[in-house]
């Protein structure tokens, strides 16, 4: 079974990990609360941009964008009836090669 990391665990791990974020936290004395606020701000800005149709490229993480899924006809598997589905906007994420490589290296 997959483990799910909660936001608080992620923030604590980010603050403790020797990375750019942890270095910035130690140099500027950022607290976990400040890191939480930065994460919330990043998430809100990402949601706003993608909802507005902008493409957001975060190097090392991936590309976030909005795509329009065209209208189509689906089928109810129990009854076989056709169901019309309207066109809608959906978020799409393409993960960065660096992230894919990091995950592949640990799953060997």
Wavefront OBJ file of the C-alpha trace (Angstrom):
o trace
v 0.000 0.000 0.000
v 1.217 3.507 -0.883
v 1.985 5.918 1.898
v 0.471 9.380 1.672
v 2.576 12.253 2.956
v 0.510 14.929 4.669
v 1.280 18.612 4.101
v 2.757 19.054 7.599
v 5.088 16.089 7.065
v 6.145 17.507 3.697
v 6.929 20.897 5.225
v 8.928 19.331 8.056
v 10.850 17.198 5.588
v 11.500 20.195 3.315
v 12.798 22.206 6.267
v 15.124 19.382 7.366
v 16.364 18.286 3.920
v 19.717 19.643 2.721
v 18.335 21.538 -0.252
v 17.970 25.039 -1.536
v 14.817 25.510 0.567
v 16.516 24.239 3.720
v 19.568 26.433 3.044
v 17.313 29.449 2.591
v 15.490 28.548 5.791
v 18.712 28.311 7.769
v 20.202 31.505 6.329
v 17.062 33.564 6.769
v 15.815 31.709 9.847
v 12.571 30.646 8.163
v 10.180 28.788 10.395
v 8.020 25.860 9.375
v 5.065 28.255 9.507
v 6.748 30.559 6.978
v 7.519 27.588 4.727
v 3.839 26.588 5.021
v 2.785 30.097 3.957
v 5.178 29.968 0.995
v 3.764 26.593 -0.049
v 0.204 27.941 0.199
v 1.155 30.987 -1.873
v 2.803 28.798 -4.514
v -0.239 26.530 -4.674
v -2.666 29.462 -4.964
v -0.595 31.147 -7.681
v -0.324 27.860 -9.596
v -4.081 27.269 -9.388
v -4.882 30.817 -10.546
v -2.479 30.670 -13.474
v -3.623 27.263 -14.724
v -7.300 28.181 -14.291
v -6.658 31.297 -16.399
v -5.176 29.135 -19.149
v -1.523 29.965 -18.545
v 1.228 27.371 -18.823
v 3.423 27.129 -15.707
v 6.853 25.514 -16.054
v 8.592 24.618 -12.781
v 12.058 23.276 -13.662
v 12.792 20.002 -11.942
v 9.109 19.452 -11.163
v 7.104 19.703 -14.367
v 4.754 21.675 -16.579
v 1.226 22.537 -15.433
v -1.387 23.637 -17.950
v -5.081 23.608 -18.793
v -6.460 21.534 -21.655
v -9.975 21.453 -23.030
v -11.493 18.005 -23.211
v -13.948 17.976 -26.122
v -17.579 16.929 -25.833
v -18.118 13.203 -26.332
v -20.539 10.371 -25.791
v -19.858 7.885 -23.005
v -21.574 4.596 -22.308
v -23.047 3.392 -19.003
v -21.373 -0.002 -18.432
v -24.377 -1.466 -16.576
v -27.165 -0.494 -18.955
v -25.287 0.216 -22.167
v -27.085 3.581 -22.500
v -25.212 6.416 -24.166
v -24.567 9.490 -22.037
v -23.569 12.838 -23.585
v -20.645 14.513 -21.817
v -20.032 18.239 -22.229
v -16.673 19.762 -23.086
v -14.688 20.795 -20.033
v -11.343 22.172 -18.935
v -8.990 19.818 -17.104
v -5.590 20.361 -15.503
v -2.682 18.500 -17.096
v 0.721 17.877 -15.514
v 3.762 16.674 -17.424
v 6.471 15.667 -14.995
v 10.049 16.829 -15.517
v 12.671 14.329 -16.617
v 14.713 15.056 -13.481
v 11.780 14.011 -11.278
v 11.096 10.893 -13.351
v 14.782 9.918 -13.181
v 14.897 10.454 -9.403
v 11.859 8.207 -8.906
v 13.169 5.555 -11.299
v 16.523 5.465 -9.473
v 14.861 4.678 -6.143
v 12.418 2.066 -7.452
v 15.094 -0.284 -8.820
l 1 2 3 4 5 6 7 8 9 10 11 12 13 14 15 16 17 18 19 20 21 22 23 24 25 26 27 28 29 30 31 32 33 34 35 36 37 38 39 40 41 42 43 44 45 46 47 48 49 50 51 52 53 54 55 56 57 58 59 60 61 62 63 64 65 66 67 68 69 70 71 72 73 74 75 76 77 78 79 80 81 82 83 84 85 86 87 88 89 90 91 92 93 94 95 96 97 98 99 100 101 102 103 104 105 106 107 108
